[in-house]
Amino acid sequence: MKYILFASFALLTYCGAHAQHSLTKLWASDTTLPEPESVLYDAQAKILYTSLIDGDPSKKDGKGGVAKVGLDGKIINKSWVTGLNAPKGLGKFGNTLYAADVDEVVVIDIPTAKVTKKIAVAGSVFLNDISVDSKGVVYVSDTQTGDVFKIENGKVSTFLKNIKGANGVLALGTDLYVLSSGTVVKANAQGQTTNIATGLDNSTDGIEQVVPGEFLVSSWNGVIYYVKSDGSKQQLLDTRSIKMNTADIGYDAVNKIVYVPTFFKNGIVAYKLH
């Protein structure tokens, strides 16, 4: 009897660790969004924010902005915030939206859609993704320099260095997860790093937690993975053959919906995670 119980438990544990997942397409927006790079799901407002590069991703040309899109894929306001340069990652804390914009972090007041501040990040070249922790501390990656910066009470400091191709960041508790050219890296509060998963497409871009220890990871080239707690990965989507990018994804954890900005295809596609 003990053996049977143990065997049953072992089987359940094995099946849980190796459960297969899939994505089902729900909708696609129209293709009038100029180079959407990041999607942020706002559960409180029931809306999507998406950053629009609209040009050279490294150029300060004033053409970029942030759009508002409905959860049904209908574009609410393509020009919600304008006058940015090449905004990429988005993060939210309270009524404030943060956008990584080349070499500064733009602070936007959500109720008024006004830019209230621009925080210069000295030494940065290509700021890419943003994550805000539960205390309002902002983390922002620089893909070109390999640095991850920390902004606390308006003060900028370098949190991590030498993270090759640093892109997607996700602050969870006292840990920060960073995507590094095909590797998922976990950094503790002291900046000590551990590789969680390796061997993903080198253009790793966005990371979202599904359940503790399990993540969705997108690669800009057109791949989405499910990364499991044991470091194994399952490829859920591959759109490389049709040249459709899968940039910095957003995720509704309650309804298990993944929102994918398609960059050069100028739209957002929503998928149900199973």
C-alpha positions as CSV (number, residue, x, y, z in Angstrom):
1,M,0.0,0.0,0.0
2,K,2.8,2.4,0.9
3,Y,4.5,1.5,-2.4
4,I,1.3,2.2,-4.4
5,L,0.8,5.6,-2.7
6,F,4.5,6.5,-3.2
7,A,4.3,5.4,-6.9
8,S,1.1,7.4,-7.4
9,F,2.7,10.5,-5.8
10,A,5.8,10.1,-7.9
11,L,3.7,9.8,-11.1
12,L,1.7,12.9,-10.3
13,T,4.9,14.8,-9.5
14,Y,6.4,13.7,-12.8
15,C,3.3,14.5,-14.8
16,G,3.1,18.0,-13.2
17,A,6.8,18.7,-13.9
18,H,6.4,17.5,-17.5
19,A,2.9,18.8,-18.3
20,Q,2.5,20.0,-21.9
21,H,1.1,23.4,-22.6
22,S,-0.3,25.1,-25.8
23,L,-1.5,28.4,-27.1
24,T,-4.7,29.0,-29.0
25,K,-5.1,32.2,-31.0
26,L,-8.0,34.4,-29.7
27,W,-7.7,37.5,-31.9
28,A,-5.4,39.8,-33.8
29,S,-5.6,43.6,-33.8
30,D,-5.5,45.6,-37.0
31,T,-2.1,46.4,-38.3
32,T,-2.0,50.2,-37.7
33,L,0.3,50.2,-34.7
34,P,3.7,51.5,-35.8
35,E,6.2,48.9,-34.4
36,P,4.7,47.8,-31.1
37,E,7.5,46.6,-28.9
38,S,6.0,45.9,-25.5
39,V,2.5,45.1,-24.2
40,L,1.5,45.7,-20.6
41,Y,-1.7,44.3,-19.3
42,D,-3.4,46.5,-16.7
43,A,-5.8,44.3,-14.7
44,Q,-7.3,47.2,-12.8
45,A,-8.2,49.3,-15.9
46,K,-8.8,46.2,-18.0
47,I,-6.8,47.6,-20.8
48,L,-3.5,47.1,-22.7
49,Y,-0.7,49.6,-23.0
50,T,1.7,49.1,-25.9
51,S,4.8,51.0,-26.7
52,L,5.3,52.2,-30.3
53,I,8.8,52.7,-31.6
54,D,7.7,54.0,-35.1
55,G,11.2,54.2,-36.5
56,D,14.8,53.4,-35.6
57,P,14.8,51.7,-32.2
58,S,18.0,53.5,-31.2
59,K,17.2,57.0,-32.5
60,K,15.9,60.0,-30.6
61,D,13.5,61.2,-33.2
62,G,10.4,62.1,-31.2
63,K,8.2,59.8,-33.2
64,G,7.5,57.1,-30.6
65,G,4.6,56.9,-28.2
66,V,2.2,54.6,-26.2
67,A,-1.1,53.4,-27.4
68,K,-4.2,52.0,-25.5
69,V,-5.8,48.8,-26.8
70,G,-8.9,47.0,-25.6
71,L,-8.9,43.5,-24.4
72,D,-10.8,42.6,-27.5
73,G,-8.0,43.9,-29.7
74,K,-9.7,47.1,-30.8
75,I,-7.4,50.1,-30.8
76,I,-8.7,52.7,-28.4
77,N,-6.2,55.4,-28.8
78,K,-3.1,55.0,-31.0
79,S,-1.9,58.5,-29.8
80,W,-2.5,58.2,-26.1
81,V,1.1,59.4,-25.4
82,T,3.2,61.0,-28.1
83,G,6.5,62.7,-28.5
84,L,8.6,59.9,-27.2
85,N,11.6,58.5,-29.1
86,A,11.8,54.8,-29.3
87,P,10.0,53.5,-26.2
88,K,10.3,49.8,-25.5
89,G,9.6,48.1,-22.1
90,L,6.7,49.4,-19.9
91,G,6.1,49.1,-16.2
92,K,3.3,50.3,-13.9
93,F,3.1,51.2,-10.3
94,G,-0.1,52.8,-9.0
95,N,-1.2,55.5,-11.4
96,T,2.3,55.8,-12.9
97,L,3.5,54.2,-16.1
98,Y,7.2,53.9,-16.9
99,A,8.7,53.6,-20.4
100,A,12.3,52.7,-21.3
101,D,13.2,55.3,-24.0
102,V,16.8,54.9,-25.4
103,D,18.8,56.5,-22.6
104,E,16.1,57.7,-20.2
105,V,13.1,56.4,-18.3
106,V,9.9,58.3,-19.1
107,V,7.4,58.8,-16.2
108,I,3.8,59.1,-17.3
109,D,0.8,60.0,-15.2
110,I,-1.9,57.5,-16.3
111,P,-5.0,59.5,-15.5
112,T,-3.8,62.6,-17.5
113,A,-1.6,60.8,-20.0
114,K,1.0,63.4,-19.3
115,V,4.8,62.9,-19.1
116,T,5.7,64.2,-15.7
117,K,9.4,63.4,-15.7
118,K,12.3,62.0,-17.7
119,I,14.9,60.2,-15.7
120,A,18.3,60.2,-17.4
121,V,20.2,57.0,-17.0
122,A,23.9,57.9,-17.3
123,G,26.0,55.4,-19.3
124,S,23.0,53.8,-20.9
125,V,22.8,53.4,-24.7
126,F,19.8,51.1,-25.5
127,L,17.4,50.8,-22.6
128,N,15.0,48.0,-23.3
129,D,12.8,46.4,-20.7
130,I,11.3,47.6,-17.4
131,S,9.9,45.9,-14.3
132,V,8.7,47.5,-11.1
133,D,8.7,45.6,-7.8
134,S,6.1,45.7,-5.1
135,K,7.8,48.7,-3.4
136,G,7.9,50.8,-6.6
137,V,11.6,50.2,-7.3
138,V,12.2,50.3,-11.1
139,Y,14.6,48.0,-12.9
140,V,15.6,48.7,-16.5
141,S,17.9,46.7,-18.8
142,D,20.4,48.0,-21.4
143,T,20.8,45.4,-24.1
144,Q,23.8,47.1,-25.6
145,T,25.9,47.6,-22.5
146,G,24.7,44.5,-20.6
147,D,23.8,46.6,-17.5
148,V,20.7,46.5,-15.5
149,F,19.9,49.7,-13.7
150,K,17.9,50.3,-10.5
151,I,15.8,53.4,-9.9
152,E,14.8,54.0,-6.3
153,N,13.4,57.3,-5.0
154,G,14.4,58.9,-8.3
155,K,18.1,57.9,-7.9
156,V,19.7,55.7,-10.5
157,S,22.3,53.0,-9.7
158,T,23.8,50.0,-11.5
159,F,22.3,46.8,-10.1
160,L,23.9,44.2,-12.5
161,K,26.7,44.3,-15.0
162,N,28.0,42.1,-17.8
163,I,24.6,40.5,-18.6
164,K,25.1,39.6,-22.3
165,G,22.2,41.1,-24.4
166,A,20.3,42.0,-21.2
167,N,16.6,42.4,-22.2
168,G,13.5,41.1,-20.4
169,V,13.4,41.9,-16.7
170,L,10.8,40.7,-14.1
171,A,10.9,41.7,-10.4
172,L,9.4,39.0,-8.1
173,G,9.8,39.5,-4.4
174,T,13.4,40.1,-3.6
175,D,14.6,38.4,-6.9
176,L,15.0,39.8,-10.4
177,Y,14.8,37.6,-13.4
178,V,16.7,38.8,-16.5
179,L,16.8,37.4,-20.0
180,S,20.4,37.2,-21.4
181,S,20.8,36.1,-25.0
182,G,18.9,32.8,-24.7
183,T,19.4,32.3,-20.9
184,V,17.0,33.0,-18.0
185,V,19.1,34.5,-15.2
186,K,17.9,35.0,-11.6
187,A,19.5,37.6,-9.4
188,N,19.0,37.9,-5.7
189,A,18.9,41.2,-3.7
190,Q,22.7,41.2,-3.5
191,G,23.1,40.9,-7.2
192,Q,24.3,37.2,-7.1
193,T,23.1,35.4,-10.3
194,T,22.1,31.9,-11.1
195,N,21.1,30.5,-14.6
196,I,17.6,29.1,-14.5
197,A,17.2,28.0,-18.1
198,T,19.5,28.0,-21.1
199,G,19.3,27.2,-24.8
200,L,16.4,29.5,-25.8
201,D,16.5,31.5,-29.1
202,N,19.2,34.2,-28.6
203,S,16.8,37.0,-29.1
204,T,15.0,36.5,-25.7
205,D,12.8,39.5,-25.2
206,G,9.9,39.3,-22.7
207,I,9.3,37.3,-19.5
208,E,6.1,36.7,-17.5
209,Q,5.4,34.4,-14.5
210,V,2.6,31.9,-15.0
211,V,2.9,30.2,-11.5
212,P,5.8,30.4,-9.1
213,G,8.9,29.0,-10.8
214,E,7.3,28.7,-14.2
215,F,7.5,31.4,-16.9
216,L,6.5,32.4,-20.4
217,V,9.5,33.7,-22.4
218,S,9.3,35.3,-25.8
219,S,12.2,35.7,-28.3
220,W,12.0,38.6,-30.7
221,N,12.7,36.4,-33.7
222,G,9.3,34.7,-33.3
223,V,9.4,32.1,-30.6
224,I,7.5,31.7,-27.3
225,Y,8.6,29.2,-24.7
226,Y,7.1,27.8,-21.5
227,V,10.0,27.5,-19.0
228,K,9.4,25.0,-16.2
229,S,10.7,24.9,-12.7
230,D,13.3,22.3,-13.5
231,G,14.8,24.5,-16.2
232,S,13.3,22.5,-19.0
233,K,11.5,24.4,-21.8
234,Q,8.7,23.7,-24.2
235,Q,8.3,25.7,-27.4
236,L,4.7,27.0,-27.7
237,L,4.9,29.1,-30.8
238,D,7.2,29.6,-33.7
239,T,6.4,32.3,-36.3
240,R,9.9,32.7,-37.7
241,S,8.9,31.1,-41.0
242,I,6.3,33.9,-41.6
243,K,8.7,36.6,-40.2
244,M,6.3,37.6,-37.5
245,N,8.1,38.8,-34.4
246,T,7.1,38.0,-30.8
247,A,8.5,40.9,-28.8
248,D,7.9,41.9,-25.2
249,I,4.8,40.0,-24.2
250,G,2.1,40.9,-21.7
251,Y,0.2,38.4,-19.6
252,D,-3.2,38.1,-17.9
253,A,-2.5,35.5,-15.2
254,V,-6.1,35.2,-14.1
255,N,-7.5,34.4,-17.5
256,K,-4.3,33.0,-18.9
257,I,-4.1,35.2,-21.9
258,V,-0.8,36.1,-23.6
259,Y,-0.6,39.4,-25.5
260,V,2.1,39.5,-28.2
261,P,3.4,42.6,-29.9
262,T,4.4,41.7,-33.5
263,F,6.8,44.6,-34.1
264,F,7.2,44.9,-37.9
265,K,3.8,43.4,-38.4
266,N,2.3,46.4,-36.6
267,G,-0.2,44.6,-34.4
268,I,-1.0,42.6,-31.3
269,V,-2.1,39.0,-31.2
270,A,-3.7,37.4,-28.2
271,Y,-3.4,33.7,-27.3
272,K,-5.0,31.6,-24.6
273,L,-2.6,29.5,-22.6
274,H,-3.6,25.9,-21.9
